[in-house]
Amino acid sequence: MLPAMAKLCCGISYPHLRSMTGTHTFHPQSSPLCGGLLERAAGQHDCVEETELSYQRQGQQALQEALEIVRDADGWRMEMSEGSGDAIYSKVRHGNHKVFRLEAELEASPEELYDILFVKVEEMHQWNPSIGQIKVLKHIGKETTVTHEVSAETVGNLIGQRDFLSVRHSLKTAECIYLGGAPTHLETLPPQPGFVRAEDGPTCIIIQPSANCAGKSRFTWLLNMDVKGWIPKSLVNQALPRAQLDFTKHLRRRLKTPCRVRTHH
Ligand SMILES: CC(C)CCC[C@@H](C)[C@H]1CC[C@H]2[C@@H]3CC=C4C[C@@H](O)CC[C@]4(C)[C@H]3CC[C@]12C
């Protein structure tokens, strides 16, 4: 009853939200009754639209903050460079926290990568053994989602299994596609007992078409992770760039086999 009322009074429904193209067409003030009615109905101060708007803002802010980190040229040092041309740079930020930036060239157009990494994010465990599961819990328009990610319980994962609750936001411009993310909260999915909830963000991926080369992209990925739990920093700072290289390796394999038969779990 309540969700239905909320939708009615706010004048929204999911199909409507999904079909929205721009984030700026979303005006909470266009339904002046919303807050008042809901408050009376449920004794709450919040309205559905306001919550969604808050995720949208968190997502946009995450992307902006992550881009600022990437664009600040100071203090980066090379961590490693691979034969494939991939390179990882790192920088120590406040609180002695190290962030990592992977640079790679991938054999796919920005649009293909957007499709694999954002639209079909729930399929990631099928091609990436580091991922246990990814679920999109909320869609806010086309550009923003709230996702729950569980890393795999893989052998050799020195950190151990983690889960993440993130807000994700995508932005397409004439030049680039940006994917941003940051840790967030959702009442229906608090940290699970016995499970270590890690934080990933503010983080971003920048996908640019390679100069003079249709069908290839420059891929820049800022990993800004707090793995939580009691793990020596030196170990974490080895595992994270490893995880970035592994991710890129599996992404390349996925790009080579776009039509393989999918196994459903
Ligand atoms: C070292 C241990 C703790 C973690 C290892 C797994 C890491 C590398 C995994 C866990 C969750 C994963 C993220 C889950 C979801 C997304 C959103 C997508 O649009 C781009 C990739 C991105 C951002 C993944 C990058 C890799 C990731 C951060």
The ligand as an SDF file (V2000), in Angstrom:
LIG
                    3D

 28 31  0  0  0  0  0  0  0  0999 V2000
   41.3750   -7.2850   -3.3900 C   0  0  0  0  0  0  0  0  0  0  0  0
   39.9670   -7.7460   -3.1140 C   0  0  0  0  0  0  0  0  0  0  0  0
   39.4970   -7.2940   -1.7490 C   0  0  0  0  0  0  0  0  0  0  0  0
   38.9620   -7.2970   -4.1530 C   0  0  0  0  0  0  0  0  0  0  0  0
   39.1800   -7.9610   -5.5170 C   0  0  0  0  0  0  0  0  0  0  0  0
   38.0040   -7.7360   -6.4320 C   0  0  0  0  0  0  0  0  0  0  0  0
   37.8780   -6.2950   -6.9600 C   0  0  0  0  0  0  0  0  0  0  0  0
   39.0210   -6.0190   -7.9130 C   0  0  0  0  0  0  0  0  0  0  0  0
   36.5030   -6.1410   -7.6040 C   0  0  0  0  0  0  0  0  0  0  0  0
   35.3880   -6.3090   -6.5610 C   0  0  0  0  0  0  0  0  0  0  0  0
   34.2130   -5.4550   -7.0320 C   0  0  0  0  0  0  0  0  0  0  0  0
   34.6150   -5.0170   -8.4170 C   0  0  0  0  0  0  0  0  0  0  0  0
   33.8860   -3.8370   -9.0450 C   0  0  0  0  0  0  0  0  0  0  0  0
   32.3990   -4.1530   -9.1380 C   0  0  0  0  0  0  0  0  0  0  0  0
   31.6510   -3.2890  -10.0510 C   0  0  0  0  0  0  0  0  0  0  0  0
   32.2210   -2.4540  -10.9310 C   0  0  0  0  0  0  0  0  0  0  0  0
   31.3210   -1.5460  -11.7310 C   0  0  0  0  0  0  0  0  0  0  0  0
   31.6450   -1.5600  -13.1940 C   0  0  0  0  0  0  0  0  0  0  0  0
   30.9200   -0.5690  -13.8680 O   0  0  0  0  0  0  0  0  0  0  0  0
   33.1380   -1.3720  -13.4250 C   0  0  0  0  0  0  0  0  0  0  0  0
   33.9550   -2.3760  -12.6540 C   0  0  0  0  0  0  0  0  0  0  0  0
   33.6970   -2.3780  -11.1420 C   0  0  0  0  0  0  0  0  0  0  0  0
   34.2060   -1.0660  -10.5590 C   0  0  0  0  0  0  0  0  0  0  0  0
   34.3940   -3.6000  -10.4780 C   0  0  0  0  0  0  0  0  0  0  0  0
   35.9240   -3.4930  -10.4750 C   0  0  0  0  0  0  0  0  0  0  0  0
   36.6070   -4.6550   -9.7580 C   0  0  0  0  0  0  0  0  0  0  0  0
   36.1300   -4.8170   -8.3240 C   0  0  0  0  0  0  0  0  0  0  0  0
   36.5140   -3.6020   -7.5050 C   0  0  0  0  0  0  0  0  0  0  0  0
  1  2  1  0
  2  3  1  0
  2  4  1  0
  4  5  1  0
  5  6  1  0
  6  7  1  0
  7  8  1  0
  7  9  1  0
  9 10  1  0
  9 27  1  0
 10 11  1  0
 11 12  1  0
 12 13  1  0
 12 27  1  0
 13 14  1  0
 13 24  1  0
 14 15  1  0
 15 16  2  0
 16 17  1  0
 16 22  1  0
 17 18  1  0
 18 19  1  0
 18 20  1  0
 20 21  1  0
 21 22  1  0
 22 23  1  0
 22 24  1  0
 24 25  1  0
 25 26  1  0
 26 27  1  0
 27 28  1  0
M  END
$$$$
